Amino acid sequence: MWLPDHSPEEEPRMTVTENTGARTEEAATLIADARERVDALDDRIIGLVQERMAVSAVIQDARISSGGRRVNLSREMEILGRYREALGKPGTALAMTLLELSRGRV
């Protein structure tokens, strides 16, 4: 049976460099700061996606209540093209995910 060579109270803490994978404190600090910024951006992106989903629901409700279809394929193709043009091939995958999220439940 394996036993640790220290007591739980002496549990080693990860250093900043271990947590970031950096080899210097300077790089670790830069990475930690940048990660905070990325986390803040992710929070904003999630909020924008949720807002997009809500707006899409309004559009779909209006289209369906007027006798139209839930999905407008020509509009979706425009969106796919815009994301592909701006972000390349991965942009298409991102747009597909956004469209899937925004279509709502069938």
N, C-alpha and C positions, 0 to 999 in steps of 0.2 A: 504494500500500500504506500502511495506517495504522500508525503507530508511536506507542507511548505516550510522553508527555512526561516520563517518569521511569523510572529503572531498576528492575528487579524488586526490588532490595534496598530501594528507597524506596517500595514498594507502599503506597498509602494505606490506613490501617486505618479500618474503620467506627467511628464514634463511637457512644456509647451512644444518642444521640438518633437517629442514622441507623438503628441496629439495631431500634429500637422504633417509629419513626415519630413520636415525640414531638418537640415543638418547644422543650422546656425540659429541663434536666438533672433538675429535680425530678420532672417527669412521667415522664421516661425511667427514673428509678430506681424509681418506683412501679410502672411497667409491668413492668420487669425482675423485681422482687420478686413481683408478682402472677403473672407467667408461671412462675416457679419453683414457686409454689403450685399452679398449674394442672397443671404437669408431674407434681408429686407426686400430685395427685388422679387424673390419668390413669393413673399407675402402679397406684394402688389400684383404680381401676375395672377395669382390664385384669385384675388379679388376681382380683377378684370375679367377672368374667365367666368366667374360666377355672374358678373354683371352681363356679360355676353349671352350667357345661357338664359337669363331672365328676359333680355331684349328679344332673343330668338323665340322664346315662348309667346311673347306678345305678337310677333310677326306671324307665327304659325297659327295662333288662335284667330287672327284677323283673316288669314288666307282660308282656313277651314270654314269659318263661319260665313264666308262669302261664297262658299261652294267650291273652293279650290282644293288642291292637294296639300298634304302636310309638308312635303319636301318639294323644293324647286331646284331640279337638277342643274339647270343652266346657271343659276346663281351659285350653286355649290362649285361648279366648274370654274367660275370667275374667281372664287375665293381660293381654290386650289392653285390656280395660275398665279395669283398675286403672291401667295406664300412661297411657291416654287421660285418665282422670279426674284424675290427678296432674299430667300434663304437657301436656295438650291434644293436638291433632292430631299434632304431632311425636312425642309419646309413643307413639302407635300405631306409627309407623314404627320407633322405637327398640325397642319390644316385638317387632315382627316380625323385626327383625334378631337380637335375643337368642334368639327361638324358633328361627330358622333355624340359628344357631350351636349351639344346645343339642340339636337333633334328631339330630345326628350324621350319619354317612354311611349312605345306604340300601344 
